[in-house]
């Protein structure tokens, strides 16, 4: 029985093109992101995940959770907590 041969033709050009295509913000600025499929260390998470709705969402959270008991990493209001979630900052 003969084993099929795989062609590697075009692998290198495809790999080089992949690096160029890894910058979605240039392709679709302000397109956002899913929190569960995100960069944990995104410094602009409020805009990336919540966009222009963040101020309104923050006001709702402050109204219904004034003590900030409920939070998640990069969730609305999480800037009031340390990155590890063990210390309240505000």
C-alpha positions as CSV (number, residue, x, y, z in Angstrom):
1,X,0.0,0.0,0.0
2,X,1.3,3.4,-1.0
3,X,1.3,6.3,1.5
4,X,0.1,9.6,-0.1
5,X,2.7,12.4,-0.2
6,X,1.8,15.7,1.2
7,X,2.9,18.8,-0.7
8,X,4.6,21.6,1.3
9,X,4.4,23.9,-1.7
10,X,3.0,27.2,-0.6
11,X,3.5,26.6,3.2
12,X,6.1,29.4,3.7
13,X,4.2,32.0,1.7
14,X,1.1,31.2,3.7
15,X,3.0,31.5,7.0
16,X,4.4,34.9,6.0
17,X,0.9,36.1,5.1
18,X,-0.5,35.0,8.5
19,X,1.7,37.4,10.4
20,X,0.4,40.3,8.3
21,X,-3.2,39.2,8.9
22,X,-2.9,39.0,12.7
23,X,-3.8,42.7,13.2
24,X,-7.6,42.9,13.0
25,X,-7.8,46.4,14.5
26,X,-6.3,47.7,11.3
27,X,-8.8,45.8,9.2
28,X,-11.9,46.5,11.4
29,X,-11.2,49.2,14.0
30,X,-13.6,49.2,16.9
31,X,-14.9,45.8,16.0
32,X,-14.8,44.7,19.6
33,X,-14.1,41.3,21.2
34,X,-15.7,38.5,23.1
35,X,-14.7,38.5,26.7
36,X,-14.4,34.7,26.9
37,X,-12.1,34.7,23.8
38,X,-10.0,37.7,24.7
39,X,-6.5,38.9,25.6
40,X,-6.4,38.7,29.4
41,X,-4.0,41.6,29.5
42,X,-5.8,43.9,27.1
43,X,-5.3,47.5,28.5
44,X,-8.2,48.8,26.6
45,X,-10.7,46.2,27.7
46,X,-13.5,48.7,28.5
47,X,-13.7,49.8,24.9
48,X,-12.9,46.4,23.4
49,X,-15.6,44.5,25.3
50,X,-18.2,47.1,26.2
51,X,-17.6,50.0,23.7
52,X,-19.6,53.1,24.0
53,X,-22.0,51.3,26.4
54,X,-19.5,51.1,29.2
55,X,-20.5,54.4,31.0
56,X,-24.1,53.4,31.1
57,X,-23.3,49.8,32.2
58,X,-21.1,51.2,34.9
59,X,-23.9,53.5,36.2
60,X,-26.3,50.5,36.3
61,X,-23.7,48.4,38.2
62,X,-23.1,51.2,40.7
63,X,-26.8,51.5,41.3
64,X,-27.5,47.8,41.8
65,X,-24.2,46.7,43.3
66,X,-22.9,49.8,45.2
67,X,-20.5,47.7,47.3
68,X,-18.9,46.2,44.1
69,X,-19.4,42.7,45.4
70,X,-20.0,41.1,42.0
71,X,-17.1,41.5,39.6
72,X,-15.0,39.5,37.1
73,X,-11.7,40.1,35.4
74,X,-12.3,42.8,32.8
75,X,-15.9,43.0,33.7
76,X,-17.8,46.2,34.4
77,X,-16.4,47.8,37.5
78,X,-13.4,45.5,37.8
79,X,-11.1,48.5,37.6
80,X,-12.0,49.0,41.3
81,X,-10.1,45.7,42.2
82,X,-6.5,44.6,41.9
83,X,-5.7,42.4,38.9
84,X,-5.8,39.3,41.0
85,X,-9.1,40.3,42.5
86,X,-8.0,40.1,46.2
87,X,-7.8,43.8,47.0
88,X,-10.3,46.6,46.6
89,X,-8.6,49.7,45.1
90,X,-11.5,52.1,45.3
